Amino acid sequence: MEKTFLSVSEAARVLGMSADWVRLQEKGGKLKAIKSAGGIRLFALEDVQKLAAERRESDGKSTA
């Protein structure tokens, strides 16, 4: 099965966050990016969906 890759802006849309936030997640090691021949960051859809699920899970947890 072929992997689907998303640009920074597409990943941001899926996550409901800004493109800058997505870049910070890459720098922090939460998301792995590959670079296209043209230097564009691409994120595996599977990885983006996993991070989205983690965010939803952590949003549902109480901090009290």
KEZAMAR-481163 format. One record per residue: residue in one letter; x, y negated, z negated of N, C-alpha, C in turn. Coordinates in steps of 0.2 Angstrom, whole numbers, plus 5000, padded with zeros to 4 digits. Layout:
aXYZXYZXYZ;...
***
This chain:
m500450065000500050005000500449945000;e500349895004500749835005500549785000;k501049754997500849704991500649634995;t500249604991499949534993500349484989;f500549434992500949384989500549314989;l500649274984500349214983500849154983;s500649094986501049034985500949014978;v501348964976501348934969500648904968;s500348864973499648834973499148894973;e499248944976498748994976498749034969;a499349044967499349074960499049024955;a499148964955498948914951498148914951;r497848924957497148924957496848994954;v497149044955496949114952497049104944;l497549074942497649064934497249004931;g496948964935496648904933497048854929;m497748854932498248814929498548774934;s498948724933499348684938499948724941;a500148694947500748724950501348714946;d501348664942501948654938501948704932;w501348724929501348774924501548844927;v501348854933501548914936502348924937;r502648864939503348864940503748874933;l503448844928503648854921503648924919;q503148954920503049024919503649074922;e503749054928504349084932504949074928;k505149014927505748994923505749024917;g505249034913505149064907505149144907;g505149174913505149244914504549284913;k503949244913503249274913503049294920;l503249264925503149284932503749284936;k503749334940504349344944504149324951;a504649284954504449254961505049284965;i504849294972505349304977505349244981;k505849234985505849174989505849194997;s505449165000505349175007505949155011;a506049175017506649145021506649075021;g506049045021506048965021506148935014;g506248975009506348955002505748944998;i505148965000504548964997504449014991;r504248994985504149044980503549084981;l503549154981502949194982502949234976;f502349244973502149284967501749344969;a501849404967501449464968500749454965;l500249464969499549454966499449494960;e499749554960499649604954499949564948;d500549534949500849504943500449444940;v500149404945499749344944499149374940;q498749424942498149454939498349474932;k498949504931499149534925499249474920;l499549424922499649364918498949334916;a498449324921497849304920497449344915;a497549404915497149454910497449434903;e498149434903498449414896498249354893;r498149304898497949234895497249244893;r496749274896496049284894496049324887;e496449374887496549404880496749364875;s497249324876497549284870497049224869;d496649204874496149154873495649174868;g495449234868494949264864495149284857;k495749284856496049294849495949234844;s495849244838495749194833496449174831;t496649114829497249094826497249084819;a496649094816496449084809496749144805;
***
